[in-house]
């Protein structure tokens, strides 16, 4: 998508430091952190949100989450983390390129929203 900020980050049009990158995703730091560690897992393929995924696209997200289960220590998340994926207007999704927030590095609040 030509106007998508995350597509521009993935393509290098907008500079960003990748905490991790592979063939399916990049992980970057959130510019407005809500926890000591707040990262964004962004699939390289543009999907609007979870509600629009095809079965094939769901497999890509599964691969991304599986990779997270192998690299979380390298990301400083050894004591655990929370993942959040806002999908749609009511969830306050602000960028319509599916992305998963990864929060950790400290004891998180009990409040989930």
N, C-alpha and C positions, 0 to 999 in steps of 0.2 A: 504494500500500500504506500503510495507516494507521500501521503501526509502524516503517516504514523511515526511518532517519535521513537518508538522501540524499533521499528524497521530501519530507521535512520541510524540508530545506535548500532544495530547488528551489521549494517552495511559499511559502517565506518564514516558515514556522512556526518554524524555527530560523534565527537570524540568521547570515549568513556573507558575507564579501566575495568577490565573484566577480572572478576575474582576467580572465574572458571569459564571455560569454553570447550565445547565439543561439537560434533556434527549436528546435534539436535537443539542445543540451547546455549545461552550465556547466562552468567550470574553476575549481577552488578550490585553496588551499594545503593540503597534508596537515598534520594536526595533530601527526604524529610523523615529521618529515622524516628520510629516509634518504640525502639528498644535499643539496648547497647549495641547489638548486632541486628541490622535490618537490611536484608538482601532481597533482591528481586530475581527470581528464576524466570527467564523469558525464552519461550520456544523461538527458534529461528524462523519457523514457518508461522505466518500470520493467521491466527484464529481470533475471532472477535471475543469470545468468552466460552465458558464451559457449556452453556446452553446450546451452542451451535456446532458442537463437535460431531464429526462423522465417526464411524467405528475405526477407520484407519487413523484418523487424527488422535483418537483416544489412545491408540497404541504409542504414538509419539510422546504424549504426556506421561504415559506409564513408564516409558524408557527414561524420561527426565527425572521422575520421582525415584525410580530405582537407582539412578546414578547419584542422586542426592543422598540416598541411604549408604552409599560407599564413600562419599567425600565430605560428609558433615564434620568429621574431625578436623580436616584441613581448613574448614571454614570457621573454626573456633567454637563449634557447637556441641562439645563433648558432653555437656550436662543436659542436653535436650533442646528442642526448638518447637515452635508453633508455625504451622503453615496456614495461610489465609488466601483465598482466591475470590475476589469480588466479581460477581457476575450480574450485570444489569443495573438498571437505574436505582432500584430500591436498595441494592447493596452498595451504592455510591461508587460504582465503577467509573473511573475518570479517564482511563486510557483504554480504548477498545482494541487492544492486542492482549490476548490472554496472558496473564503473568501471575506468578505465585509469590506472595510475600513470605519470607522466611524470617522469623523473629526469635531472638535468643540472646545468649551471652549474659543473662541475668535471670533472676526469678521473675517471671511475668505475672501480671495481675490476674485475678480470677475472672475479671470482666472480659467477656469475649467480643464485645462490640461497642 
